[in-house]
Amino acid sequence: MKNQLKSVVRVTLYFLSALLLFWALMPAYRTYVCGLMLGLAVSLINAWLLAMKIESVSQNANEYMGKRVNLGTVSRMCMALIAVMIAVKLPQFNLVFTIIGLFFVQLVTLLMGLLFRRNQS
């Protein structure tokens, strides 16, 4: 799982750097690019938080601590809500592209998982 998370982070950071270059070269599309970059950043943070929670749950399952552990769904939803609120309040961010960016890491994770599975077969 760590290798897959590293690959997803790498792909996302490459895409963020390409968006930053696009932001610098195309000033007419800056609101769209800023919204997409905000969504990508929050999506990447959420993926990292989920990976840490899954690792914690697996350690607790191995040791059977008896402690109830959740996966932090509320904290990830709050992060997404904060990104949407920023996009609504500030005119520098496009709301639709922020929401699209929130789904980017999940899509990349799905595609990378399919590629890893195909390579293992």
C-alpha positions as CSV (number, residue, x, y, z in Angstrom):
1,M,0.0,0.0,0.0
2,K,2.9,2.3,0.7
3,N,4.2,1.9,-2.9
4,Q,0.8,2.7,-4.3
5,L,0.4,5.8,-2.1
6,K,3.9,7.0,-3.2
7,S,2.9,6.5,-6.8
8,V,-0.4,8.4,-6.4
9,V,1.4,11.2,-4.6
10,R,4.0,11.4,-7.4
11,V,1.4,11.5,-10.1
12,T,-0.6,14.2,-8.3
13,L,2.5,16.3,-7.7
14,Y,3.4,16.1,-11.3
15,F,-0.1,17.1,-12.3
16,L,0.1,20.0,-9.8
17,S,3.4,21.2,-11.2
18,A,1.9,21.1,-14.7
19,L,-1.1,23.1,-13.5
20,L,1.2,25.7,-12.0
21,L,3.0,26.0,-15.3
22,F,-0.3,26.3,-17.1
23,W,-1.4,29.0,-14.5
24,A,1.7,31.0,-15.3
25,L,1.4,30.8,-19.1
26,M,-2.4,31.2,-19.5
27,P,-3.6,34.1,-17.3
28,A,-7.2,33.8,-18.8
29,Y,-7.7,30.4,-17.2
30,R,-6.3,31.2,-13.7
31,T,-9.6,30.9,-11.8
32,Y,-10.1,27.4,-13.3
33,V,-6.6,26.3,-12.6
34,C,-6.6,27.7,-9.1
35,G,-9.8,25.8,-8.3
36,L,-8.4,22.6,-9.7
37,M,-5.2,23.1,-7.7
38,L,-7.2,23.7,-4.5
39,G,-9.2,20.6,-5.0
40,L,-6.1,18.5,-5.8
41,A,-4.3,19.7,-2.7
42,V,-7.3,18.9,-0.4
43,S,-7.7,15.6,-2.2
44,L,-4.1,14.7,-1.6
45,I,-4.3,15.6,2.1
46,N,-7.4,13.5,2.4
47,A,-5.8,10.5,0.8
48,W,-2.8,10.8,3.1
49,L,-5.1,11.1,6.1
50,L,-7.0,8.0,5.0
51,A,-3.8,6.0,4.5
52,M,-2.6,6.9,8.0
53,K,-6.0,5.9,9.5
54,I,-6.0,2.6,7.6
55,E,-2.5,1.9,8.9
56,S,-3.6,2.7,12.4
57,V,-6.7,0.4,12.1
58,S,-4.6,-2.4,10.8
59,Q,-2.1,-2.1,13.7
60,N,-5.0,-2.1,16.2
61,A,-6.6,-5.1,14.5
62,N,-3.3,-7.0,14.8
63,E,-2.8,-6.1,18.4
64,Y,-6.5,-6.1,19.4
65,M,-6.4,-3.1,21.6
66,G,-10.1,-3.2,22.1
67,K,-10.2,0.5,21.3
68,R,-12.8,1.6,18.7
69,V,-11.1,3.3,15.8
70,N,-12.9,5.2,13.0
71,L,-11.6,6.1,9.6
72,G,-12.0,9.8,10.1
73,T,-14.7,10.3,7.5
74,V,-16.0,13.4,9.2
75,S,-12.5,15.1,9.2
76,R,-12.1,14.3,5.5
77,M,-15.6,15.7,4.7
78,C,-14.8,18.8,6.7
79,M,-11.6,19.3,4.6
80,A,-13.6,19.1,1.4
81,L,-16.2,21.5,2.8
82,I,-13.5,24.0,3.7
83,A,-12.2,23.8,0.1
84,V,-15.7,24.3,-1.3
85,M,-16.2,27.3,1.1
86,I,-13.0,28.8,0.0
87,A,-14.0,28.4,-3.6
88,V,-17.4,30.0,-3.0
89,K,-16.1,33.0,-1.0
90,L,-13.0,33.9,-3.0
91,P,-13.4,34.8,-6.7
92,Q,-9.9,33.5,-7.5
93,F,-11.2,29.9,-7.3
94,N,-13.7,28.2,-9.6
95,L,-16.2,26.1,-7.6
96,V,-16.8,23.5,-10.3
97,F,-13.1,22.9,-10.9
98,T,-12.5,22.7,-7.1
99,I,-15.1,19.9,-6.9
100,I,-13.5,18.1,-9.9
101,G,-10.1,18.4,-8.2
102,L,-11.5,16.8,-5.0
103,F,-12.1,13.6,-7.0
104,F,-8.7,13.5,-8.7
105,V,-6.7,11.5,-6.2
106,Q,-9.4,8.9,-5.9
107,L,-9.5,8.4,-9.6
108,V,-5.7,8.2,-9.8
109,T,-5.7,5.7,-7.0
110,L,-8.3,3.5,-8.8
111,L,-6.3,3.6,-12.0
112,M,-3.0,2.9,-10.3
113,G,-4.6,0.0,-8.4
114,L,-5.8,-1.5,-11.7
115,L,-2.3,-1.0,-13.2
116,F,-0.6,-2.7,-10.2
117,R,-3.1,-5.6,-10.3
118,R,-2.5,-6.0,-14.1
119,N,1.2,-6.0,-13.7
120,Q,1.1,-8.6,-10.9
121,S,-1.0,-11.0,-13.1
